[in-house]
Each structure stands twice: as structure tokens, then as C-alpha cells.
Amino acid sequence: MNFRIGNGIDVHPFQRDRKLILCGEEINFELGLGGHSDADVATHAIIDSLLGAASLGDIGKHFPDTSNEFKNISSMILLKKVNELVRKKEFEIINIDLTIIAQKPKINQYIEKMRMNISKILEIDRERISIKATTTEGLGFIGRKEGIAAFSTSLLLKKNG
């Protein structure tokens, strides 16, 4: 068996006058995240973990923040493109484990919808997708409510490999 594991990490600062989007789900909160695209920090971490496991580089290589093509784009569109790249290299997604780190807002009520969004885009059973939320107990920039971080690990299996 030819298994490949990849890790992805992303961080975005809070920003006024933007929606907060995590795994394609709009979260009810007074602040959004700053970034070139929709700043979906959770989906960006998943993207990097998939690209890493498939040895395809990182999100910046495929979707540079210097390109107007990706300005304010939905990260779910980017995830769909990454899924196509991963499948073209004949990988099957075995599972994804995502941790979102935020002091605020509390996101537990959104997790099942987020799992379904990722499942639909990647065309895999939602049981293969784990999403957890935690805080930093008030420590660091996250604890000061300045932004959100996300960490993802993906396991792929090379078909015919």
C-alpha cells in the first residue's frame, strides 16, 4: 500500500466588514477574516494538507495572492480544483482531520454543516472528515481574539501504486 500523509496550517487575522467563512459555512460573528480570497482559514489548511500529501506544493503555488483571479474567491472553489489535481495523480482521500483554533466565536454548532460542505466538494463520505474546535485558553494572538488558526492532516492512498 502506498499511503501519503500531509499537513496544512493556516492563520488569518480578524477583519471588520467581512463575513466569517469556515469550511464554506458562514459563521454568525461580528468579524470576518482578512485575506486575498474569502480567507476561509479552515479550508486553506485542508487544501495544504491535501497538496502536501500528493507532493503538489502548497496553496500559494496554485492560487497566488498576487493574482486578481483569486481575489475574494470562495475557498470551496479552490478545494474543488485541488480535489481534481489529487484525483488526476490517482490518489484516493482516506481521511481528513481538521482542528480549528479560535477563542471566539464558538463553532461547535456549525461543525456538522462544515463536514457536509467538505464532503460534498471532495466527493467522499463525511465519516472520513473530522473537524474539531479548541481555544488557546486566552494565550497568544488567538487568545487575544485577533484571529483564527487551523491545522489539518490528510491521508491519501495512491491507486495502483
OpenMM code with the backbone's topology and positions (N, CA, C; nanometers):
from openmm import Vec3, app, unit

residues = "MET ASN PHE ARG ILE GLY ASN GLY ILE ASP VAL HIS PRO PHE GLN ARG ASP ARG LYS LEU ILE LEU CYS GLY GLU GLU ILE ASN PHE GLU LEU GLY LEU GLY GLY HIS SER ASP ALA ASP VAL ALA THR HIS ALA ILE ILE ASP SER LEU LEU GLY ALA ALA SER LEU GLY ASP ILE GLY LYS HIS PHE PRO ASP THR SER ASN GLU PHE LYS ASN ILE SER SER MET ILE LEU LEU LYS LYS VAL ASN GLU LEU VAL ARG LYS LYS GLU PHE GLU ILE ILE ASN ILE ASP LEU THR ILE ILE ALA GLN LYS PRO LYS ILE ASN GLN TYR ILE GLU LYS MET ARG MET ASN ILE SER LYS ILE LEU GLU ILE ASP ARG GLU ARG ILE SER ILE LYS ALA THR THR THR GLU GLY LEU GLY PHE ILE GLY ARG LYS GLU GLY ILE ALA ALA PHE SER THR SER LEU LEU LEU LYS LYS ASN GLY".split()
positions = [
    Vec3(0.0842, -0.1185, 0.0000),
    Vec3(0.0000, 0.0000, 0.0000),
    Vec3(0.0885, 0.1246, 0.0000),
    Vec3(0.0463, 0.2238, -0.0731),
    Vec3(0.1232, 0.3471, -0.0855),
    Vec3(0.0436, 0.4629, -0.0234),
    Vec3(0.0559, 0.4749, 0.1081),
    Vec3(-0.0128, 0.5826, 0.1797),
    Vec3(0.0750, 0.7065, 0.1824),
    Vec3(0.0102, 0.8237, 0.1777),
    Vec3(0.0794, 0.9517, 0.1879),
    Vec3(0.0062, 1.0380, 0.2887),
    Vec3(0.0829, 1.1026, 0.3750),
    Vec3(0.0231, 1.1908, 0.4759),
    Vec3(0.0704, 1.3336, 0.4513),
    Vec3(-0.0171, 1.4297, 0.4705),
    Vec3(0.0179, 1.5702, 0.4526),
    Vec3(-0.0393, 1.6545, 0.5642),
    Vec3(0.0302, 1.7611, 0.5959),
    Vec3(-0.0135, 1.8554, 0.6988),
    Vec3(-0.0350, 1.9933, 0.6381),
    Vec3(-0.1306, 2.0641, 0.6907),
    Vec3(-0.1564, 2.2009, 0.6473),
    Vec3(-0.1852, 2.2893, 0.7666),
    Vec3(-0.1303, 2.4085, 0.7635),
    Vec3(-0.1501, 2.5062, 0.8702),
    Vec3(-0.1827, 2.6397, 0.8049),
    Vec3(-0.2801, 2.7101, 0.8599),
    Vec3(-0.3087, 2.8443, 0.8105),
    Vec3(-0.3555, 2.9316, 0.9259),
    Vec3(-0.3319, 3.0612, 0.9121),
    Vec3(-0.3678, 3.1612, 1.0124),
    Vec3(-0.4179, 3.2852, 0.9390),
    Vec3(-0.5261, 3.3428, 0.9880),
    Vec3(-0.5761, 3.4688, 0.9322),
    Vec3(-0.6193, 3.5600, 1.0458),
    Vec3(-0.5955, 3.6913, 1.0299),
    Vec3(-0.6396, 3.7876, 1.1321),
    Vec3(-0.7861, 3.8237, 1.1130),
    Vec3(-0.8500, 3.8604, 1.2227),
    Vec3(-0.9867, 3.9110, 1.2125),
    Vec3(-0.9856, 4.0445, 1.1389),
    Vec3(-1.0968, 4.0711, 1.0693),
    Vec3(-1.1116, 4.1960, 0.9947),
    Vec3(-1.2583, 4.2357, 0.9953),
    Vec3(-1.2813, 4.3642, 1.0116),
    Vec3(-1.4189, 4.4157, 1.0084),
    Vec3(-1.4703, 4.4167, 0.8647),
    Vec3(-1.6017, 4.4198, 0.8519),
    Vec3(-1.6694, 4.4310, 0.7223),
    Vec3(-1.6422, 4.3140, 0.6282),
    Vec3(-1.6193, 4.1955, 0.6858),
    Vec3(-1.6084, 4.0728, 0.6068),
    Vec3(-1.6886, 3.9648, 0.6764),
    Vec3(-1.7375, 3.8703, 0.5982),
    Vec3(-1.8072, 3.7552, 0.6550),
    Vec3(-1.7040, 3.6560, 0.7065),
    Vec3(-1.7408, 3.5830, 0.8113),
    Vec3(-1.6565, 3.4760, 0.8631),
    Vec3(-1.7028, 3.3461, 0.7991),
    Vec3(-1.6156, 3.2882, 0.7194),
    Vec3(-1.6440, 3.1641, 0.6484),
    Vec3(-1.5455, 3.0584, 0.6960),
    Vec3(-1.5968, 2.9432, 0.7392),
    Vec3(-1.5137, 2.8292, 0.7788),
    Vec3(-1.5690, 2.7038, 0.7115),
    Vec3(-1.4861, 2.6377, 0.6341),
    Vec3(-1.5279, 2.5180, 0.5586),
    Vec3(-1.6533, 2.5460, 0.4768),
    Vec3(-1.6564, 2.6636, 0.4158),
    Vec3(-1.7673, 2.7006, 0.3296),
    Vec3(-1.8938, 2.7422, 0.4017),
    Vec3(-1.8916, 2.7438, 0.5335),
    Vec3(-2.0105, 2.7777, 0.6127),
    Vec3(-1.9967, 2.9187, 0.6695),
    Vec3(-2.0988, 3.0018, 0.6502),
    Vec3(-2.0969, 3.1356, 0.7081),
    Vec3(-2.1283, 3.1258, 0.8569),
    Vec3(-2.0372, 3.1783, 0.9383),
    Vec3(-2.0492, 3.1737, 1.0831),
    Vec3(-2.1028, 3.3081, 1.1312),
    Vec3(-2.2028, 3.3053, 1.2174),
    Vec3(-2.2618, 3.4277, 1.2703),
    Vec3(-2.1650, 3.4891, 1.3723),
    Vec3(-2.0945, 3.5956, 1.3299),
    Vec3(-1.9968, 3.6628, 1.4160),
    Vec3(-1.9757, 3.8036, 1.3635),
    Vec3(-1.9401, 3.8949, 1.4510),
    Vec3(-1.9276, 4.0359, 1.4096),
    Vec3(-1.8047, 4.0652, 1.3251),
    Vec3(-1.7081, 3.9729, 1.3219),
    Vec3(-1.5864, 3.9913, 1.2429),
    Vec3(-1.5697, 3.8782, 1.1433),
    Vec3(-1.5040, 3.9115, 1.0327),
    Vec3(-1.4633, 3.8091, 0.9371),
    Vec3(-1.3126, 3.7936, 0.9458),
    Vec3(-1.2550, 3.7282, 0.8477),
    Vec3(-1.1100, 3.7108, 0.8436),
    Vec3(-1.0529, 3.7846, 0.7241),
    Vec3(-0.9359, 3.8438, 0.7433),
    Vec3(-0.8687, 3.9156, 0.6364),
    Vec3(-0.7882, 3.8200, 0.5507),
    Vec3(-0.7886, 3.8446, 0.4212),
    Vec3(-0.7112, 3.7632, 0.3282),
    Vec3(-0.7472, 3.7973, 0.1855),
    Vec3(-0.6721, 3.7398, 0.0918),
    Vec3(-0.6904, 3.7683, -0.0505),
    Vec3(-0.8194, 3.7046, -0.1030),
    Vec3(-0.8426, 3.5799, -0.0660),
    Vec3(-0.9646, 3.5102, -0.1077),
    Vec3(-1.0730, 3.5401, -0.0047),
    Vec3(-1.1608, 3.4432, 0.0206),
    Vec3(-1.2609, 3.4617, 0.1261),
    Vec3(-1.2014, 3.4388, 0.2651),
    Vec3(-1.0729, 3.4041, 0.2708),
    Vec3(-0.9968, 3.3867, 0.3955),
    Vec3(-1.0507, 3.2737, 0.4824),
    Vec3(-1.1013, 3.1692, 0.4172),
    Vec3(-1.1509, 3.0511, 0.4884),
    Vec3(-1.0317, 2.9716, 0.5396),
    Vec3(-0.9853, 3.0073, 0.6577),
    Vec3(-0.8636, 2.9527, 0.7172),
    Vec3(-0.8698, 2.7997, 0.7291),
    Vec3(-0.9862, 2.7461, 0.7587),
    Vec3(-1.0017, 2.6018, 0.7762),
    Vec3(-0.9854, 2.5280, 0.6435),
    Vec3(-1.0509, 2.5772, 0.5403),
    Vec3(-1.0386, 2.5139, 0.4089),
    Vec3(-0.8970, 2.5286, 0.3545),
    Vec3(-0.8324, 2.6407, 0.3823),
    Vec3(-0.6940, 2.6582, 0.3373),
    Vec3(-0.6017, 2.5545, 0.4007),
    Vec3(-0.6229, 2.5243, 0.5282),
    Vec3(-0.5420, 2.4214, 0.5938),
    Vec3(-0.5666, 2.2850, 0.5295),
    Vec3(-0.6915, 2.2545, 0.4983),
    Vec3(-0.7228, 2.1277, 0.4305),
    Vec3(-0.6553, 2.1228, 0.2946),
    Vec3(-0.6653, 2.2313, 0.2192),
    Vec3(-0.6020, 2.2376, 0.0867),
    Vec3(-0.4532, 2.2081, 0.0975),
    Vec3(-0.3850, 2.2727, 0.1905),
    Vec3(-0.2409, 2.2498, 0.2036),
    Vec3(-0.2088, 2.1071, 0.2471),
    Vec3(-0.2934, 2.0478, 0.3311),
    Vec3(-0.2657, 1.9094, 0.3718),
    Vec3(-0.2847, 1.8130, 0.2546),
    Vec3(-0.3831, 1.8367, 0.1697),
    Vec3(-0.4030, 1.7524, 0.0514),
    Vec3(-0.2904, 1.7699, -0.0493),
    Vec3(-0.2544, 1.8949, -0.0756),
    Vec3(-0.1447, 1.9214, -0.1693),
    Vec3(-0.0142, 1.8614, -0.1186),
    Vec3(0.0109, 1.8742, 0.0113),
    Vec3(0.1327, 1.8188, 0.0690),
    Vec3(0.1383, 1.6680, 0.0576),
    Vec3(0.0291, 1.6011, 0.0873),
    Vec3(0.0260, 1.4547, 0.0795),
    Vec3(0.0482, 1.4057, -0.0628),
    Vec3(0.0029, 1.4827, -0.1606),
    Vec3(0.0179, 1.4449, -0.3015),
    Vec3(0.1453, 1.5003, -0.3643),
    Vec3(0.2293, 1.5659, -0.2844),
    Vec3(0.3539, 1.6282, -0.3339),
    Vec3(0.3278, 1.7271, -0.4471),
    Vec3(0.2270, 1.8114, -0.4258),
    Vec3(0.1876, 1.9089, -0.5273),
    Vec3(0.2154, 2.0533, -0.4860),
    Vec3(0.2995, 2.0733, -0.3860),
    Vec3(0.3316, 2.2093, -0.3441),
    Vec3(0.2346, 2.2593, -0.2389),
    Vec3(0.2033, 2.3891, -0.2460),
    Vec3(0.1145, 2.4480, -0.1462),
    Vec3(0.0129, 2.5401, -0.2128),
    Vec3(-0.0759, 2.5938, -0.1319),
    Vec3(-0.1854, 2.6765, -0.1816),
    Vec3(-0.1343, 2.7986, -0.2588),
    Vec3(-0.0251, 2.8588, -0.2103),
    Vec3(0.0306, 2.9765, -0.2767),
    Vec3(0.0852, 2.9477, -0.4154),
    Vec3(0.1327, 2.8274, -0.4365),
    Vec3(0.1841, 2.7872, -0.5686),
    Vec3(0.0705, 2.7817, -0.6707),
    Vec3(-0.0429, 2.7276, -0.6298),
    Vec3(-0.1545, 2.7079, -0.7219),
    Vec3(-0.2484, 2.8279, -0.7301),
    Vec3(-0.2598, 2.9027, -0.6197),
    Vec3(-0.3549, 3.0140, -0.6128),
    Vec3(-0.2863, 3.1346, -0.5489),
    Vec3(-0.1904, 3.1964, -0.6176),
    Vec3(-0.1127, 3.3056, -0.5571),
    Vec3(-0.1979, 3.4258, -0.5181),
    Vec3(-0.1615, 3.4849, -0.4036),
    Vec3(-0.2370, 3.6011, -0.3553),
    Vec3(-0.1999, 3.7283, -0.4307),
    Vec3(-0.1177, 3.7149, -0.5325),
    Vec3(-0.0851, 3.8275, -0.6198),
    Vec3(-0.1734, 3.8276, -0.7447),
    Vec3(-0.2573, 3.7261, -0.7587),
    Vec3(-0.3417, 3.7128, -0.8774),
    Vec3(-0.4828, 3.7644, -0.8506),
    Vec3(-0.5301, 3.8546, -0.9343),
    Vec3(-0.6666, 3.9058, -0.9227),
    Vec3(-0.7707, 3.7979, -0.9484),
    Vec3(-0.7301, 3.6905, -1.0168),
    Vec3(-0.8207, 3.5788, -1.0449),
    Vec3(-0.8766, 3.5183, -0.9149),
    Vec3(-0.7978, 3.5243, -0.8080),
    Vec3(-0.8377, 3.4612, -0.6826),
    Vec3(-0.8835, 3.5610, -0.5760),
    Vec3(-0.8948, 3.6877, -0.6125),
    Vec3(-0.9398, 3.7909, -0.5194),
    Vec3(-1.0841, 3.7617, -0.4774),
    Vec3(-1.1067, 3.7461, -0.3470),
    Vec3(-1.2380, 3.7206, -0.2872),
    Vec3(-1.3049, 3.5912, -0.3341),
    Vec3(-1.2298, 3.5009, -0.3961),
    Vec3(-1.2860, 3.3750, -0.4444),
    Vec3(-1.3238, 3.2848, -0.3260),
    Vec3(-1.4273, 3.2063, -0.3460),
    Vec3(-1.4658, 3.1087, -0.2445),
    Vec3(-1.3582, 3.0003, -0.2359),
    Vec3(-1.3157, 2.9709, -0.1149),
    Vec3(-1.2154, 2.8662, -0.0953),
    Vec3(-1.2700, 2.7286, -0.1305),
    Vec3(-1.4013, 2.7148, -0.1364),
    Vec3(-1.4600, 2.5884, -0.1782),
    Vec3(-1.4324, 2.5631, -0.3263),
    Vec3(-1.4246, 2.6679, -0.4059),
    Vec3(-1.3858, 2.6539, -0.5477),
    Vec3(-1.2409, 2.6072, -0.5555),
    Vec3(-1.1557, 2.6651, -0.4706),
    Vec3(-1.0151, 2.6242, -0.4682),
    Vec3(-1.0022, 2.4783, -0.4239),
    Vec3(-1.0807, 2.4377, -0.3252),
    Vec3(-1.0767, 2.2991, -0.2779),
    Vec3(-1.1206, 2.2033, -0.3878),
    Vec3(-1.2199, 2.2418, -0.4645),
    Vec3(-1.2656, 2.1579, -0.5765),
    Vec3(-1.1533, 2.1393, -0.6784),
    Vec3(-1.0803, 2.2470, -0.7081),
    Vec3(-0.9679, 2.2384, -0.8024),
    Vec3(-0.8575, 2.1482, -0.7471),
    Vec3(-0.8320, 2.1579, -0.6176),
    Vec3(-0.7305, 2.0735, -0.5539),
    Vec3(-0.7744, 1.9271, -0.5586),
    Vec3(-0.9018, 1.9017, -0.5350),
    Vec3(-0.9528, 1.7653, -0.5439),
    Vec3(-0.9279, 1.7079, -0.6835),
    Vec3(-0.9494, 1.7884, -0.7862),
    Vec3(-0.9241, 1.7440, -0.9236),
    Vec3(-0.7762, 1.7114, -0.9443),
    Vec3(-0.6873, 1.7944, -0.8902),
    Vec3(-0.5429, 1.7693, -0.9023),
    Vec3(-0.5029, 1.6401, -0.8314),
    Vec3(-0.5567, 1.6191, -0.7124),
    Vec3(-0.5250, 1.5000, -0.6335),
    Vec3(-0.5745, 1.3745, -0.7056),
    Vec3(-0.6956, 1.3807, -0.7589),
    Vec3(-0.7517, 1.2652, -0.8313),
    Vec3(-0.6755, 1.2389, -0.9615),
    Vec3(-0.6309, 1.3458, -1.0272),
    Vec3(-0.5541, 1.3295, -1.1521),
    Vec3(-0.4243, 1.2535, -1.1262),
    Vec3(-0.3673, 1.2713, -1.0083),
    Vec3(-0.2462, 1.1973, -0.9704),
    Vec3(-0.2786, 1.0586, -0.9144),
    Vec3(-0.4049, 1.0184, -0.9264),
    Vec3(-0.4548, 0.8866, -0.8875),
    Vec3(-0.4437, 0.8587, -0.7383),
    Vec3(-0.4817, 0.9601, -0.6581),
    Vec3(-0.4894, 0.9427, -0.5139),
    Vec3(-0.6353, 0.9345, -0.4709),
    Vec3(-0.6596, 0.8549, -0.3689),
    Vec3(-0.7888, 0.8486, -0.3020),
    Vec3(-0.7719, 0.9124, -0.1643),
    Vec3(-0.8653, 0.9972, -0.1265),
    Vec3(-0.8615, 1.0580, 0.0065),
    Vec3(-0.9168, 0.9568, 0.1066),
    Vec3(-0.8320, 0.9158, 0.2000),
    Vec3(-0.8744, 0.8224, 0.3037),
    Vec3(-0.9436, 0.8982, 0.4166),
    Vec3(-0.8791, 1.0018, 0.4686),
    Vec3(-0.9450, 1.0834, 0.5700),
    Vec3(-0.8756, 1.2174, 0.5865),
    Vec3(-0.9490, 1.3081, 0.6496),
    Vec3(-0.9002, 1.4426, 0.6815),
    Vec3(-0.9336, 1.4697, 0.8275),
    Vec3(-0.8366, 1.5206, 0.9012),
    Vec3(-0.8572, 1.5591, 1.0409),
    Vec3(-0.8206, 1.7065, 1.0524),
    Vec3(-0.9174, 1.7890, 1.0898),
    Vec3(-0.9004, 1.9342, 1.0961),
    Vec3(-0.9254, 1.9837, 1.2380),
    Vec3(-0.8366, 2.0706, 1.2857),
    Vec3(-0.8571, 2.1383, 1.4139),
    Vec3(-0.8590, 2.2885, 1.3881),
    Vec3(-0.9650, 2.3536, 1.4332),
    Vec3(-0.9781, 2.4991, 1.4217),
    Vec3(-0.9538, 2.5568, 1.5604),
    Vec3(-0.8652, 2.6556, 1.5687),
    Vec3(-0.8295, 2.7153, 1.6965),
    Vec3(-0.8781, 2.8597, 1.6984),
    Vec3(-0.9760, 2.8854, 1.7865),
    Vec3(-1.0349, 3.0192, 1.7964),
    Vec3(-1.0852, 3.0407, 1.9384),
    Vec3(-1.0517, 3.1534, 1.9948),
    Vec3(-1.1071, 3.1883, 2.1257),
    Vec3(-1.2551, 3.2218, 2.1111),
    Vec3(-1.2861, 3.2953, 2.0070),
    Vec3(-1.4225, 3.3310, 1.9693),
    Vec3(-1.4280, 3.3292, 1.8183),
    Vec3(-1.5347, 3.2971, 1.7559),
    Vec3(-1.6614, 3.2533, 1.8121),
    Vec3(-1.6592, 3.1035, 1.8433),
    Vec3(-1.7580, 3.0589, 1.9155),
    Vec3(-1.7770, 2.9160, 1.9385),
    Vec3(-1.8387, 2.8582, 1.8115),
    Vec3(-1.7817, 2.7504, 1.7605),
    Vec3(-1.8272, 2.7000, 1.6304),
    Vec3(-1.8855, 2.5589, 1.6341),
    Vec3(-1.8972, 2.4999, 1.7517),
    Vec3(-1.9453, 2.3609, 1.7593),
    Vec3(-2.0778, 2.3393, 1.6867),
    Vec3(-2.1680, 2.4386, 1.6913),
    Vec3(-2.2985, 2.4220, 1.6269),
    Vec3(-2.2902, 2.4166, 1.4740),
    Vec3(-2.1760, 2.4549, 1.4166),
    Vec3(-2.1585, 2.4577, 1.2716),
    Vec3(-2.0819, 2.3360, 1.2176),
    Vec3(-2.0257, 2.2564, 1.3058),
    Vec3(-1.9325, 2.1515, 1.2623),
    Vec3(-1.9963, 2.0504, 1.1669),
    Vec3(-2.1172, 2.0059, 1.1933),
    Vec3(-2.1786, 1.9066, 1.1037),
    Vec3(-2.2028, 1.9633, 0.9638),
    Vec3(-2.2455, 2.0894, 0.9562),
    Vec3(-2.2633, 2.1533, 0.8244),
    Vec3(-2.1291, 2.1679, 0.7543),
    Vec3(-2.0242, 2.2007, 0.8286),
    Vec3(-1.8909, 2.2142, 0.7709),
    Vec3(-1.8428, 2.0805, 0.7159),
    Vec3(-1.8647, 1.9732, 0.7904),
    Vec3(-1.8272, 1.8386, 0.7435),
    Vec3(-1.9013, 1.8050, 0.6134),
    Vec3(-2.0297, 1.8378, 0.6084),
    Vec3(-2.1085, 1.8101, 0.4874),
    Vec3(-2.0574, 1.8912, 0.3686),
    Vec3(-2.0215, 2.0179, 0.3914),
    Vec3(-1.9692, 2.1013, 0.2825),
    Vec3(-1.8414, 2.0423, 0.2244),
    Vec3(-1.7499, 2.0022, 0.3118),
    Vec3(-1.6230, 1.9450, 0.2661),
    Vec3(-1.6478, 1.8112, 0.1968),
    Vec3(-1.7348, 1.7300, 0.2552),
    Vec3(-1.7702, 1.6000, 0.1986),
    Vec3(-1.8250, 1.6142, 0.0563),
    Vec3(-1.9121, 1.7106, 0.0373),
    Vec3(-1.9742, 1.7320, -0.0945),
    Vec3(-1.8699, 1.7735, -0.1984),
    Vec3(-1.7841, 1.8668, -0.1635),
    Vec3(-1.6827, 1.9153, -0.2585),
    Vec3(-1.5822, 1.8058, -0.2930),
    Vec3(-1.5390, 1.7299, -0.1928),
    Vec3(-1.4373, 1.6271, -0.2148),
    Vec3(-1.4971, 1.4943, -0.2631),
    Vec3(-1.6296, 1.4853, -0.2606),
    Vec3(-1.6994, 1.3643, -0.3041),
    Vec3(-1.6542, 1.2415, -0.2247),
    Vec3(-1.6488, 1.2596, -0.0916),
    Vec3(-1.6175, 1.1491, -0.0016),
    Vec3(-1.7193, 1.1488, 0.1116),
    Vec3(-1.7339, 1.0349, 0.1762),
    Vec3(-1.8271, 1.0219, 0.2880),
    Vec3(-1.7848, 1.1149, 0.4017),
    Vec3(-1.8803, 1.1801, 0.4645),
    Vec3(-1.8470, 1.2737, 0.5724),
    Vec3(-1.7834, 1.2033, 0.6906),
    Vec3(-1.7991, 1.0725, 0.7031),
    Vec3(-1.7344, 0.9971, 0.8105),
    Vec3(-1.5823, 0.9961, 0.7955),
    Vec3(-1.5332, 1.0363, 0.6809),
    Vec3(-1.3891, 1.0459, 0.6573),
    Vec3(-1.3337, 1.1827, 0.6958),
    Vec3(-1.4220, 1.2699, 0.7432),
    Vec3(-1.3827, 1.4072, 0.7756),
    Vec3(-1.4098, 1.4345, 0.9229),
    Vec3(-1.3049, 1.4692, 0.9950),
    Vec3(-1.3168, 1.5050, 1.1360),
    Vec3(-1.2856, 1.6538, 1.1500),
    Vec3(-1.3727, 1.7252, 1.2194),
    Vec3(-1.3498, 1.8671, 1.2466),
    Vec3(-1.3690, 1.8893, 1.3955),
    Vec3(-1.2672, 1.9488, 1.4559),
    Vec3(-1.2705, 1.9790, 1.5990),
    Vec3(-1.2406, 2.1267, 1.6191),
    Vec3(-1.2869, 2.1797, 1.7315),
    Vec3(-1.2594, 2.3192, 1.7654),
    Vec3(-1.2009, 2.3252, 1.9059),
    Vec3(-1.1065, 2.4162, 1.9235),
    Vec3(-1.0460, 2.4364, 2.0543),
    Vec3(-1.0096, 2.5829, 2.0699),
    Vec3(-0.9665, 2.6201, 2.1893),
    Vec3(-0.9198, 2.7565, 2.2167),
    Vec3(-0.7734, 2.7485, 2.2586),
    Vec3(-0.7151, 2.8641, 2.2878),
    Vec3(-0.5790, 2.8671, 2.3435),
    Vec3(-0.5830, 2.9101, 2.4899),
    Vec3(-0.7009, 2.8979, 2.5516),
    Vec3(-0.7166, 2.9349, 2.6928),
    Vec3(-0.6711, 3.0788, 2.7197),
    Vec3(-0.6960, 3.1661, 2.6212),
    Vec3(-0.6644, 3.3074, 2.6373),
    Vec3(-0.5211, 3.3456, 2.6045),
    Vec3(-0.4401, 3.2514, 2.5605),
    Vec3(-0.2989, 3.2792, 2.5323),
    Vec3(-0.2768, 3.3193, 2.3863),
    Vec3(-0.1781, 3.4047, 2.3632),
    Vec3(-0.1345, 3.4404, 2.2289),
    Vec3(-0.2356, 3.5224, 2.1504),
    Vec3(-0.2072, 3.5390, 2.0192),
    Vec3(-0.2936, 3.6226, 1.9354),
    Vec3(-0.4339, 3.5646, 1.9241),
    Vec3(-0.4455, 3.4320, 1.9275),
    Vec3(-0.5781, 3.3715, 1.9221),
    Vec3(-0.6527, 3.4011, 2.0517),
    Vec3(-0.5848, 3.3848, 2.1634),
    Vec3(-0.6451, 3.4123, 2.2938),
    Vec3(-0.6869, 3.5570, 2.3097),
    Vec3(-0.6127, 3.6475, 2.2438),
    Vec3(-0.6484, 3.7899, 2.2473),
    Vec3(-0.7582, 3.8225, 2.1452),
    Vec3(-0.8083, 3.7222, 2.0785),
    Vec3(-0.9169, 3.7347, 1.9799),
    Vec3(-0.8758, 3.8217, 1.8609),
    Vec3(-0.7519, 3.7988, 1.8139),
    Vec3(-0.7006, 3.8723, 1.6978),
    Vec3(-0.7123, 3.7930, 1.5686),
    Vec3(-0.7427, 3.6635, 1.5768),
    Vec3(-0.7532, 3.5824, 1.4568),
    Vec3(-0.7830, 3.4377, 1.4880),
    Vec3(-0.7776, 3.3562, 1.3825),
    Vec3(-0.8069, 3.2139, 1.3908),
    Vec3(-0.6961, 3.1373, 1.3194),
    Vec3(-0.6632, 3.0190, 1.3714),
    Vec3(-0.5682, 2.9284, 1.3074),
    Vec3(-0.6368, 2.7946, 1.2819),
    Vec3(-0.5845, 2.7193, 1.1878),
    Vec3(-0.6363, 2.5857, 1.1601),
    Vec3(-0.5213, 2.4944, 1.1217),
    Vec3(-0.5302, 2.3689, 1.1661),
    Vec3(-0.4321, 2.2648, 1.1366),
    Vec3(-0.5060, 2.1464, 1.0758),
    Vec3(-0.4540, 2.0927, 0.9659),
    Vec3(-0.5189, 1.9788, 0.9013),
    Vec3(-0.4159, 1.8715, 0.8691),
    Vec3(-0.4604, 1.7469, 0.8806),
    Vec3(-0.3808, 1.6322, 0.8373),
    Vec3(-0.4684, 1.5503, 0.7425),
    Vec3(-0.4105, 1.5128, 0.6288),
    Vec3(-0.4825, 1.4315, 0.5314),
    Vec3(-0.4043, 1.3043, 0.5037),
    Vec3(-0.4774, 1.1959, 0.4847),
    Vec3(-0.4173, 1.0683, 0.4465),
    Vec3(-0.4713, 1.0309, 0.3093),
    Vec3(-0.3785, 1.0061, 0.2168),
    Vec3(-0.4139, 0.9662, 0.0818),
    Vec3(-0.3595, 0.8272, 0.0538),
    Vec3(-0.4247, 0.7579, -0.0388),
    Vec3(-0.3781, 0.6287, -0.0868),
    Vec3(-0.3572, 0.6380, -0.2361),
    Vec3(-0.2370, 0.6039, -0.2818),
    Vec3(-0.2061, 0.6050, -0.4242),
    Vec3(-0.2702, 0.4816, -0.4873),
    Vec3(-0.3566, 0.5027, -0.5819),
    Vec3(-0.4218, 0.3907, -0.6517),
    Vec3(-0.3192, 0.3283, -0.7459),
    Vec3(-0.3258, 0.2010, -0.7608),
    Vec3(-0.2327, 0.1276, -0.8495),
    Vec3(-0.0879, 0.1603, -0.8176),
    Vec3(-0.0604, 0.1865, -0.6893),
    Vec3(0.0743, 0.2287, -0.6550),
    Vec3(0.1417, 0.1374, -0.5621),
] * unit.nanometer
topology = app.Topology()
chain = topology.addChain("A")
for resn in residues:
    res = topology.addResidue(resn, chain)
    for name in ("N", "CA", "C"):
        topology.addAtom(name, app.Element.getBySymbol(name[0]), res)
